[in-house]
Amino acid sequence: MKKIFLFLLILFPLISLGQGFYIKKYHVDMLVKKSGKVEITEHILADFTEEKRGIIRQIPFSYLLANNTDSAKSTKAEPYNDYYIKIDNVNVKDYEFTTYKENGYEIIRIGNASTYITGLQNYIISYTAEGIINPFSTHYELNWNLIGHQWEVPIDEITFKVSFEEFPKDFSKENIIISTGVYGSTEIDAEYKLTNSITGKSTRKFEPAEGLTLSLSFPTNYFDPFHQISDIETLFEIQSIAACNVTENIVVKYNIASNGFTYKIPKFRTNENTENEEFILKNIQVLKNNSARRFKVQEDSENFIIHIGGTFLEPLCLGFDTIKLTYTLWGAVFYEKENVFFAFDFFKNKTAKIPVTQKLQIYLPQSYEFKGGEIQELPSDLIPFFSFDKKLEYKNENSIRDFNLKLKLPNNSINSIIPIEYVKKANYYAVKNLDVAILIKGNKEISVKETIDVVKLLQDAYTFAHTISFSSKNVDFVSYLPTNRANEIMVDRKALLTNRFEPIIYNSKLSKNGYFYTEEMMSWVDNEPLNRFLSYGFEYSVYDVVCKSDSGAVVSIPLYLENEYVHAGKCEITFTEKIEKSKIKCYLLNDEEIKSVDFEIVNNKCIISLQSLSEAKPNITLRIVFSEDYVPDYNLVKETQLFFNNNTYIIVPFIVFILLFLIWYFIGKDKTHTLVVRYEPPQNITPAEAGLLWDDKLHKRDMISLVYYWASKGYLEVIQSGTSLSLKKIVEIPDSAKDFEKTIFSALFASKSLGEMVSVSSLGNTFALQFSKAFKQMDKHSKQQGFYSGFAFFLSKFLTIFSFVIFFFSLVFAFILTDGIQFFVGMTATSIIIFVFGRIMIRKSLKASEIYSEILGFKEFIVKAELERLKELAGENPKYFEQTIAYAIVLGYGNLWADKFKNIMTSPPSWYKGYEPDSGKSFSTDLFTKRLVANMYKMETTFNYKPPKTYSTSYSSSSSSGSSSSWSSSSWSKSSSSSKSSWSGSSSFKSSGGGYSGSGYGGGGGSSW
């Protein structure tokens, strides 16, 4: 932190030099009103040393609540991570100005775009601030940054005055804290006097990024109520399952702009033994005109505390506000002495002033009519405010009361009361009853039927979902739906390269209240209203979930998951033949323990009561161990299906290989010819074309071999002097030469006459560009000659690219998928197969195949040629070696070809000058060829195109553009800081120490423009 402050102290003076002004005097007047509104006037005497239009003043109105565990934290700021204040009534005396909001700041731009100013300017900026009073349990605070930390210029002198609409009682210096310096500093470089106001001044010059914060403490009764509840209308709908759907319409009057208000709901009731019985609150929604409001729920020892704010787009609340609060309340309906009662404390612990009007309506299910005798324990003076019909209604506009209402309800009005502990622990629904029937068949398969009675507890898009997952391991099941029931059954086999193995699921059916909806079980959902019992049925068959163990055969079936609490039920396991109880063991297990459970045997059925599970831990699985005599046989068809299902990624490469082989065989395979040995390369084919057709790829060495090809024809000479290589032009290349030949030859001897030489090393980028052009001409030439099938060529390129794409995704998903290793191995093998077929997929045309056959015949002769036959050929044509060496080099047999001529040739070709064998040694074709190849590498390096460096002029353009914008702000603070200011929300008057510089609202800073 110190390093950051030091950096800022160094940086800000440099920045301030570009602002062209400084502040000679900064005076702030504040008037604190009883309503909590503060009127602020800033007098800024600025001295402009350069021509500027004016200043830009920035005041933050949006604040991020910093994480702070301090117990003395503002109750107003506590609920939300962000907090807003209201800056209003902005005015600048005697100056033209505009205001706008940007990045959480109120921006005041002072000046005229066409008018420049210099010298002293006295700006008087006035505005009001609301929402800056922080309520604490023992006092209220006003924390305000009189001078913000985002001023980019020094301030010579600071003065301030704080006045009060009504001077606070017993107000003293103990109620005042001043902090100065950089953000976070606790220095006090200011002094003040306290009379019926606070007047003060700085004791030193303030540098850029230094500020002054004033913290004031007030009695809790000093300010008028910021808001008050004027009306409450409450509707209780008691459901047959003992839940209460509650709707409350609350009218709030905000006396000052606020982030919202706090509403309290009792957390418990007192039973007949004077013990507290806890309530459960679910499905809370806060609306205004069907628009969602911000809210946050907290608890204290006695209440649920709901902090209700504005909308997400308009977080500040003003004037009258009508809030619709809905929630489900559990625990208000209960059994007592075999009777059913309802009890709740109404209109208790409401915030601010007591409501003006109270209304209450209570409805019972089944259209029960209230008679009046249901009310118990209610003061007699409140009875006149109640009326009875199909609902119980209370309305009071004369006196303000809170009361406990206890009603005796008809026993038949409530179907069943779900224990409150289930409601508290359950997630989206509670399971009232669970019946599971399992049939173990004779071929490694089981059939399962489940009947589940559930009640929806939370208002969500889905009521209930049933998803089955079978695995070789008890891995955590990932729920993709808000409400989800999953069965995860163990199997004892593994797939290749993974620990997982999934059996086959089939014959799946789903029903609701006895009616079958669909055969698609996965992710089936149904939208139902809250707090209603529903009966669901699930049926499915599974192959290969009967495992072998040391104790016999094992089947493991989860009964329910975490946060799915079952009240009652039973499980029946049926075998296809009669079974003895001594040969069966049943266990309930979870993540922590295994517990043996008792069961009954009726004929061939094993029956387990699930009543005892009501107090069991979550994630319960039923495990059945039985004799090996009952282990079923395999089914060959399903075993084959299992293998394919669980080893898909390993099988994919084999399928891809077969598919691509067939495509290659019919589309990409070259036509075969009878191999005939040839003594010479194909006629009218240059070495470059031969190199292309040899491996279906054009290399630079193929094009460079043309130099030796032309030399053998007498177009040029190759001259070597040490490591220096030069070419001498003998004759012009004939018109019959091909375009790519002409391009390279002309570029080699540009502006050279016959007999002139060019050094290879002097050939620069101009030649390299022409060399690159020749490549494109060769590509065009091969298409004109019809060397390759167009579709096969496209398919080759596509497969090559696609192979790299597959390999990339195999790397990515190997770390994501459960079967990552199997996926990576399978997809990597697939990518290799695709790449190989991509390389061999290029299919030559009939013409090219015939030429390739001739090239292959010449290669065969190079490999198998005998000395006597070579002597005959050299005798018939003395230039035979020099006319064929270029072809041998591009085919990769240059050294072999040279070795066969070592006893035939005694001198280099006439076109090669500068050959100097070692002293005492004769000419060597082998050494000569090695030099030719070395020279080819040298030319390949020289001919490699290197684009010239270019330098962007965007910097100067950007600078010019920036300076021409008459409305551009050079605000360093806005670009270098968060869009929201930070505020801790904790008290400056806590026992652990005072406030710090920058801990308040307001402040900000400014710059010139």
N, C-alpha and C positions, 0 to 999 in steps of 0.2 A: 504493500500500500504506500509506503513512504517513497518508493521508487516512482510510483505512478504520480504522486503529488509533485515530486521533484521534476519529473518530466513535464507536467503541466505548467509548472512555474517557469520552466525554460521556454516552453512552446508558446504560451499565451502572449508574452511580450513580442514575439516574432509575428504572431497573428495580428496583434493590435496595430502593428506598423501599417498593415494594409487597410485598416478601418478608417484612417484619416481623421480621427477625432479622439478626444478623451473627455472624461466627465470631471468638471471642476467641483461641482457640488450636487449632491443627491439628497433631497429632503422628502420624507414620507409622512403624510398625515393619515391617521386612522380614526374612524369613529365607530365604536362597538355599540350596536343597538340591542335592546332587550329581546328582540325577535330572533337574534342570532345572525342577522345580516350585518355586514361590515362595509362601510363606505371608505374608500381609499383614494387618496390623491397623491401623485408622485410629481415632484418638481425636479426636473433634470436639467442642469445647466451644463450644456455641452459646448466644447471649444473645438471647431473644425479647422484642422491644419491643412486640409486639402478640400478641393471642391467636391461636395457630395449633395445628394438630393435631400437626405434626412436620415432618420434612424428607423429601425424595425424593432419594436418591443414585443417580446414573446413571454407569455404567462401560461404555465401549464395548468390544464384543468382535468387531466386524466392521470391517475396515479396507480402504480403497481404496489400492492401490499406486500412488503418484504416478509420473509419467513422469520417469525420471532416468537419464541416460547415464553416471553415475559407475561406473567400473570396480570400485570397492570396494562391491559390492552383495551383500546377503545371498543366498546360494545357495538358501536355503529359500523366500524370498519371491519369487524371480525368476520362476518359471514362470507364476503366475496374476496376474490383475488384482485379485483380492480375496484377503484373508487373514483367518483367524479365530484367535482365542485362546479358551481355556476358562476361564470364571469359575465356581468351584464352592465348595461348603462354606460358603455365606454364613450368617453369624450376627450378630445384634445383641444385646449383653448388656443384660439388664434392661428391654428395650423390646419391645413388640409390633411385628411387622413382616411384610410380605409381599414376595415377589419375583416378577418376571415379565420376559419379554424383549419388547422393542418397538423397531422401527426400528434394529436393530443395537446396542442397549444392554441391559445387564443393569440392571434397575430395582429398587431397594430402597426400598420405601415404609415409613417408620418412623412409628408412632403409631396412634392409635385414632380412628375416624371420629366417635365421639361424645364424645371427650375433648379439651378445649382446654388448652393449656399456655402459660405465660409464664415469663420469667426465664431463668436458666442451666440448660442441659440438657447432660449429658455423654454423647455417643453413642460406643459402642465397636463398630465394625464390623469383622468379620474375614472373610476369604475366601482361597481359593487361586487362583493364576493359572498356567496351563500354556500352553506354546507361545510363550513370550515371549523365549526365548533365540535369538539370530540367529547362525548359523554363517557364518564367513568363512574364506577360505583360510589366513589367518595367525593368527586368534584367534576367540573367541566373544564376543558382546556381550549385555548386558542393558540395555535402554533402557526406563525406566519414568517416566511422568509422576506424580511423587509428589503434586503438586497439579495438578488439571486446569484447563483454560482456560474451562470452561463453568460455573464457579461465578458466581452472580449477586449475590453479596454480598462485601464486603471481608473480609479475613482479617488480624487484628492481628499474630499471631505464628505461625511455622511451625517445628517441630522434627522431626527424623527420626533413625532408627537403622537401619543395615543390618548384619545378622549373617550368618554363613556356617556351614553344616553342617561344612565343613572349610575352613579359611582357605587361599586360593589361594597357591601357591608364587610367591615374588618379587613379590607384589602390593604396589604403591606408589601414590603420588598420580598417577603417570603413567597409571594405569589408571582414573582417576576424572575425569569431566567433569560440571560442574553448570551448568545454564542456567536463567535466570529471566526473568520479564517476559511481555509479550504474545506470542502465537504468532509464532514465527520469530525472536524476540529471542535475542541471544547474551550478554546481560548476566549478571553473576554477583553477585547481591545475596543471597549466602548464604556461610556459612563452615562448615568441618567439621574434625574430627580423625580420624586413622586410627590405630587400635591393632589389636586382633584383630577390630574392627568399625569401622563408619563412623558417627560421630555428628555432627550438624550442626544449624544453625538459620538462619533468615532474618535479614537485617540491616536490614530495613525492613518497613513495613506493605504488604500486597498488596491492590491494588484489584480489583474484579470483572474477569473475563476475563484475569487474570494467573495464571501457573502456575510450577511448578518441576519441571524434568526432571533425572533422574539417569541417567548413562550409565557402565556398568562394563565393563571389558575383562578377559577370562579366557583362560588358555592353552587350546589346542584339546583337550588331554587332561583338562581339569578335570571336565567333566560326563560322566556315564554315557551310553552310546549311547542316543539317543532312540528308535531302533528297530533291529531286526536281522532279517535274512533267516534263517529257520530251515530251510526246505526249498525246493528247486527241482526241478521235474520238467519236462524239455524234450522235445518231440516234433518231429522234422524229417521232413516228407514231401516227398521229392524228386520233382518232376514231370517228365514227359517233355519239357517245353520248357525245362528247366534252371532252373525256379523252385523255391524251397523254401517250402512252407507250414509255418509254425512256430507251435506252441502251447506256451506256458510257464505252468505253474501254480506260483505263488510264494506261499509262506506267510511273512507278515511279522508280527513281534511288536512292537507299539508299547509302549514303556515309559512314555510320556507322551503326552497328547493332541497330535496332530500333524496338519498339513494334507496329509501324505503322505510318500512317499519317492522317491528317485532310483534308476533302474535303467539300467545301461549295457550296450550291445551293441557289439561291435567294428565299426569302420567300414571296415576293409580287411583283406586277407590279403596275405602276401608270396609273390611268385611265385619261380620257379626262378632268376631273375636278381636276387633280393633287392630287387625293386621292389614298391611297394605297388599292389595291384589293388583298386579301390574297390568296395564293396558298395552296393546300392540297396535301401532299405527302403520298402515300400508297404503299404497296407491295415492300418494299425495299429488295433487295437481293444483296449480294456481293459474287462473285465467282472467283476462279482461277482454270482453267482446271477442271471445274465442281465440285471443292471442295469448301465447304462453308468456308468463312473467318469470323473472328470475326469482329463485328461492333456494334456501338452504336450511336443512333441518339439523338442529342440535338438541341436546338434552342437558338439564341440570338435575338436581336431586328430586324435584317435584313436578317438572313440566317438560313437555315437548316444546321446543322453541323453534318457531318457523319464522325465518327472516325473509320477508317478502319485499322485493324490489321492483324496479321498472322493467320494461322490456329490454331485450338484448340490443335493440337498435336505439332506444331512448331510455337509458338507465336512470335518468333523473325524474322524480315525481313532483308534480306541481298541482296546486288547487285541490279540488275534490277528485277522489279516485274510488271507483267501485271494484272490489276484488271478489272473485268467485273462488272459494277454497273448497276442494273436495278431497275426501279421504275415506278409508275404511278403518273402522275402530273395532278391535277385538278385545273382549274381556268385560265389556259393559253388560253383557247378558250372561247369567251364571245360575247354577243350581244352589239352592239354600234350603235345607230341611225338606228335600224332595219337591220343592217348588221352583219355578223359574222366575227370576227377577231381572229387572233392568235398573241400573243406577249410574248416575253421572253428575258431576258438579258443573252446572251451567254458569256461563258469564263470569268465570273466576280468573283472576290474575291477568286481565286484559291490560294492554299497555296504555300509557298516557291517560287522558281523561276518560271517565266512565261514559258509555254510550248514551245517546239521547233516547233512542228507541230500541227496545229489545223484543224480538219475535222468536218463537220456538214452535215447531211442528214435529210431532212424532207419529209415525205410521207403523202399524203391525202387519205382518203377512196375513194372507188368507182373509183379507177384508174384515178383520175383527173390529167391532165397534166398542169404543171406550164408553164406560158408564160413569166413571168418577171414583168408584171405590178402589180402583187399582192404585191410586196414589197413596204412598206411605211416607211418613217422616217429613212432612212439608209444613212450614208455618202457616197457621190458619189465615193470616192476613194476605197471603198470596193466592189463596183459593179463588177469590173473585176474578183473578186475571186469567184463569184457565177456562176453556170451553171443551166440550166433548161431542164427538160425532164419530165418523169413521177414522178420525185422527184426534190426537190430543193437541190442543193449541194453547199457547201462552203469548200474551201481548201486553206490554207495559210501557206506557209513555209518560206516566205521572211520577213514579218513584223508581230509583235505580237500585236493582238488587242482584246479588248472586246467590244461588241456592243449590242444594243437593236434592235431586229428584230421584225417588226410588219407586218403581212400578212393579206390581205383581202381575205377571203375564200368565195367560192360559197355558197349561202344560202342552196342549196340542198345537200351540202356535209355533213351537220349535221342534223341528225334526230330530236334530242331533247337535250337540255342542262339541265341537272339536276341541280337545284339550289345548289350552293356551300355549303350552310348551311346544306342541307340534307346529302351531302357527308361527311361533317365534323362530323356530329352527328351519322350517321348510323354506324352499326357495320360491318357486312360482306356484306350486300347488301342493296339496296334502293328499295322501292316499288313504282313503277310509278303509278299503278292503282290497286284498290282493289274493286271487285264487290262481294257482299255477298247476296245470296238468301236463305231465311229461310221459310220452310213450317211447320206450326204448325198443327199437325194432331189431330184426335179425341180420341186417346188412350194414352195420356201422352208421346207421342214421337214427335220428330221434325226431319226434314231432312234438311241438310245444303249443299249448293253448293257454292264454292268459286272459283273465277277466279282472279289470282294474277299475275301481270306483274312485274318482278323484273329485276334488273341489278346487276351483281356481281361486288363488289368493291375491295375485297381482294383476293390475290392469296392464296387459301387454298385447302385442299384436297376435300372439298365439296362445291357445288354451293348453294344448297338450300335444306332444309328439312322441312317437315311438320309433327308435332307431336301433337296429341290431348290429353289433360289431363282434366278430369272432376272431380270436388271435391266439397264437401259440404262447403269448406272454401276457401277464396282467399289466399291460401298459396303461397309462392314463388315457382315458377316452376324451377326445376333444369334441365339445358340443358346438355345433354350428347353428343351433336354434336356441332362442331364449328359454323355451321350456322343452326339456329333452329327457327321455327315458331311454337307457341303452342297456342291452344285454351283451356282455363280453364273456365268451365261453372259451376255456382253454382247450387247446389241442396239443398233441405231443410230437408233432413232426415239424421239420424245418424245410424251407425252400433252399435252393442253392445260393450260397454266399450271403445268407440272411438268417435271422432267428425267427422271422415271422412265417406263419403258414395259415392261410385262410380257407376254411371249409366252404362247401357249397350250400347256399341258401335258396330254397325254392318253395313253391306252394304257399306263398305268403298272402295272408288276407287280413283285413282290418274291418272292424265294425264299431258302430256307436249305437248304444241302446238297442242292440240286437239286429241292427240293419247293416249289412256289409256294403261299404262304400267303394272300395277299390282293392285291386290285387297288388298295388304298388305300396309296399310298407315303408320304404325309406322316406324319411322326411315328410310324413303325412301329418298335416296340422288341421286344426279346426278353431274357428274364432267363436267364442261363447262369452256371454256376460259373466260378470263377477259373481262369486259366492253361490254357485249352483252345483249340485252333485250331478255327475255324468258317469256313465258306464261305458267303458271301452273294451273291445275284445281284439286279441291278436292271435293269429295262427301262423305257424311256419314250420317247415321241415329243414333239417340240417344234416348233411352227410359228413362223417369223419370228425366227430367230437367225443367219441368214446375212446379214452386213452388207456394204455396199459401201464401198470405200476407194479411194484414188488408185492403189493397187497391184493392185486387183482385188477379189475377194470374200474375206471374213474370217469365220472361226468361232473363237471363244475359249471353251475349256472348262477350268475348274479341275480339276486332278488330285487335289490334297489341300490341306488347310488347315494352319494353325499347330498344332503338337503332334500332327500326324498324319504319322508318318515311314514311308515306303515302302521296303521292302527290295529288291524286284524287281518286274518287270512289263513289259508292252508295250501299245502303243496302235495300233489299225488303223483307218484312215479309208478307207471304201469310197465310190467315186463310181459313179453309175449308168452311166457310160460310161468308156471308156479315157482315161487322162490321162497327160500327159508329165511327167517329173520336173522338167524345166526350168521348168515352169509352176507349181510348188508350192514354198513355203517354210514351214518349221516353226520355231517359236520356243518356248522356255520362258521365262516371265517371272514375276517377283514384284514386290513393292513397290519394289524397289531397282534391278533391272536386267532387261535383255532379252538372251537368249542364243540364238543360232542352233544348231539341233541337226540331226544327220544322220539320214537315213531311207532306206528302200528302197522301190522301186516294183515290185510284183508284180501283173501284169495291171492292174486298175483299183484296186488297193489301195496305200495309203501306210502303211508299217509303221515305227513308231518304238520303239526299245528304251528301256525305262525303268530299265535296270540302273544307269545313271549317276546316277539320282536319289537313290541311297542317301546321298550326301553333300551333296545339294542343300539349299538353304534352304527354309523352309516357305512356305506360300501359293503353291505353284507352279501356274501356268496354262499350258495348251497353246494356242498360237495358230497357226492354219493359214491361210495366204494363198495363193489360187489364182486362176487366170485368170477374167476376167469372162465368158468363154464358158460358164462353168459356173454362173453366177448364175441361180437358178431363177425361175420365173414366180410371179405372185401367184395366190391362191385367193380368189375374191370372198366366199364364205361365211365363211371364216376371217378375212378382212380386216374384215368387218362385226362379227364376234364380237370381234376385237381392239379395235376402236374402242369398243364398248360396255364391254368389260372394263376399259379403261384410262381412260375418261372418264366413269365412273359418276356422279361427283359433279356434273358439268356437265349430264348427261342428266336427273338427278333432277328439277330444276325443271320441265322440259318435261312429264315424266310426271305430276308433281303438278298442274300447271296443267290438263292434260286431264282428270284424274280429278276435281278440284274443280269444273271447269266443268260437267261432266256432273251432279255432285251439285247444284250451284247451279241448273242448268237445270231439273231435275226436282223439286227439293225447295225451293230457296231463292228462285227467281225469282218476283217478284210478277206477278199477272195484269194484263195490259195492258188499258186501256179507251180508247175513242175520246175524244180530247181535245175537250171542249166548253167554250167560254169562259163563265164565270159572273161575274155582277156583284157577288155577295155571297159571303161565306164560307159553309161548310156550316151548316145549321140544327142547333140543339141541340148544337153543338160549341164548347167554350170555346177561347180562344187557346192555353191550355196543352196541350189535346189536339191541336190543330192543329200546334203546334210539335213534339210527340212524333211524330206520324205523318209530319211533313215530312222529318225526317232519322233517324227511328227511334231517337232519343235524347232523353231529357228533360233540359233545361237549366234552370238557376235562372231565367234570363230568361223562360222559358216560363211558370213559375209566377208571376213578378212581373207579367207582362202582365195578370194577372187584376185588378190594381188599376185599370187603365184600362178594362178590360172592365166591372167593377162600376160605375165612375164613369159610363160611357156609359148604364148602366141606371138611374142615379139612386140607387144605394145609398150613395155617399160622394162627397165632394169632395176635390180635391187642392189644397192651399194652399201656396204657395211665397213665402218672404220672404228675399230674398237667396239664401244657400246653404242656408238652413234649409227643411226640407220637413216638412209636417204633413198628416194625413188627418183629415177630419171625417165623423163617422157621420151619415148622413141618415135611412136606414130600416134595419130589420133585414133580413138576407139571407133570402130565402124558403125554405120547407121543401123546395121542389122542387130547390134547388141540390144539387150533388154533394158527397160527403163531404169531399173535399180542399178544396173551396171553403169549406165551413162551418168547417173546422179553421183555415184561414188567416184568414178574416174574423173569427172569434171571438177568435183570438189577437191580432189587430190592435187590437180595441176591447174588450179584457178589462176588465170593470167600468166600461165607459163607457156613458153614456146617450145617447139621440138628441140630436144637436146638439153633443156634446162632441168635442174634438179630441185626437189623440195625435201626438206628435212621433216621426218615424221614428227619429231618433238615440237616443230613450229606450228603444227596444225592445231588451231584453237577451237573455240566454241562455234565459229562459223562452219567449220568442217563437221563438227559433231552434230550440229543441227541437220546438215545434209545427210549425214550417216543415219540419223534417226528417221529422216524422210524416206531413205532407201528401204528401211524396214517396212514402212507402211506400203511402199510400192511393191515389195515382195509379197505382202499379204494380199494386196489387190491382184497381183500376178497369179498367185496360187488359185484365187477364186476364178479369174478369167480362164485359166487352164483347166479348171474343174478338177483340181487335185483331190478334194475332199467332199464328202456328203455334208450338205449344210445342216440338216437336222441332227446328224450324229455329232457334228462339231459343237452345235449349241448344247446338246445333251451332255457332252463331255465337260463343257465349261460349267453347266448348271450342277452336275454331280460333284465336281471338284469343290465348288463354293459351298454346296449343301453339306458336304462332309465336314467342313470346318465349323459350320453352324451347329451341326449335331454334336460335335466334340465340345464346343463351348457350352452348350446347354447341359451336356452330361457333367461337366465340371460344376456348374451352378447348382443343378438339382441334386447332385450327389450329397450336398450338405443340407438339403431341405427334406427330401423324401425319407420315409422310414426305411425303405429298401435301397438306401443310397449306394451301397457297394455293388449290389446286383445291377442297379440301374447304370452306374458308371461303367462297369465291365461290359455289360451288354451294348450300351450305346457307343462306347469307344470302339468295340469290335465292329459295330455297324458302320461307324464313320470311316474306319480303315477300309472296309470292304467297298463302301461307296467311293472312297478316294481312288482305290486301285482300279475299279471299273471306270471311273471318270477318266483316268489316264489312258486306258486302252479302248475307250469307247469311240475314239475318232476313226471313222471309216474312210478309207481311200476309195476314190472312184476307180472304174475299170481301167482307165488310162493310167492313173497313178499307180495302180497295182502292177501293171505291166512294167512300168519304169522301175518300181521298187524291186520287182523280180530280177530285172537286169542288174540293179545295184547289188542285190543279194548274191547274184551269180559272180559279180566282180569281187565281192568280199570273199567269196568261197575260193576264188583263184588266188587272192592275196595270201590266204591262210595256207593253201595246199600247193602253191606253185613250186615246181622243181627247177633246179638251177639250169638244166639244159634247155628247158623251154623258155626261160627268161633270157638266156643268151641268144636264142633264135629271135625272140621279139626285139631285143636290143640291137641285134644285127640288122633286122629289117627296118627298124626305126630308131636311130641313135637318140632321139628325144623322147623315147617311150617313158623313161623314169620321170623326167621333169614334167611331162604332160599328165602323169597319173598321180604324182605324189600329193597334190592338193586334195584329190578325192580320198586317198588313203588316210590323210590326216583328219578330215572331217568325219570319216567312218571310225576313227580311233585306232587305226592300224598303221600309222605313219612309221613308227620305229621298226615294226615287223617288216614292212615293205622295204625300208632302207637297209635292213640287215640282210635281206636276200640279194641286194645289189652290191654288197661290199666287195665282191670279187669280180664284178662286171664293170662298174664305173670307176675310172681312175682320175677324173677331174670333175669339178662342179659344172653346172650348166653355164652356158655362155651369158645368160642374163643375170647371173649372180657374181658381183665383183667384190673383191676384198677378202676372199677366203684365205686365211693364213693358218695352215696346219702347224702343229707343234714341230719344233726343230727335229729334223731327221725322220719325220713321219710323212707318209703319202696321204692322198686324199681319202677321206672316210665318209661313206654315205650315211653312216649312223650319226657321226658328229654333225654332218651337214644338216640332216633332218632335225636333230635336236636344236640347232641354231634357228632353223626355220620356225619350229614350234615356239621357241623362246621369243623370236621376233613377233610372232602372232600375239603372244601375251602382251608384249610391249605396245603393239599397235592397238590392242583391245583396250588397254588402260588409257592410251592417248586419245582414242576415239570416243571414250565415255563422255557423255554430255553432262556438263555441270552448269546449271542455269545461273546467270549473273545475279548478284545480290541486289535487292530493291529496298528502298527505304521509304516508309510511309510518311506522308506529310499531314497525317490526321491530327497530330498534336498542335501544330500551328493553326490548322483549321478550327479545331475545337476551341483553342484560346480565343481566336477571333470571334467565333460564334458567341462564346460566353460574354465577352466584353460588349457585344452589340445589343444584348438583351437589357432593355431599360427597366424591366421588372424582376430581374434576377437578384436574389438575396445571397449574399456571401456569408450566410450564417454558419460558422464553424460548428457551433454547439448543436444545431439541428441535425447535421449530418453525422456527427461523431457520437451522439448519445442516443439512448433508447427513445422510441416514440412516446413513451410514458415515463413520467418522473417516478422515483421510488419513494415510498413512505412506509415507515415501520409500523405505524398504528399503535405504538406503545406510548406510555405516559412519559413526559419530560420531568415530572415531579415524583418519580418513583424513588424508593428508599435507596436503591443501589447507585444513584447518581442523577445528575441533571441531564438536560437535553444536549444536542450537538448542532453544529452549524449545518444547515440544510435539512433539518428534521421536520420542517413545517410545510404547509401548503404555500402556494404562490411562488414568488421569486422569479425563476426563469432567467432571462437576460435580454441581450439585444446586440445589434450590430448596425453598421451604416449601409446605405445603398446609393 
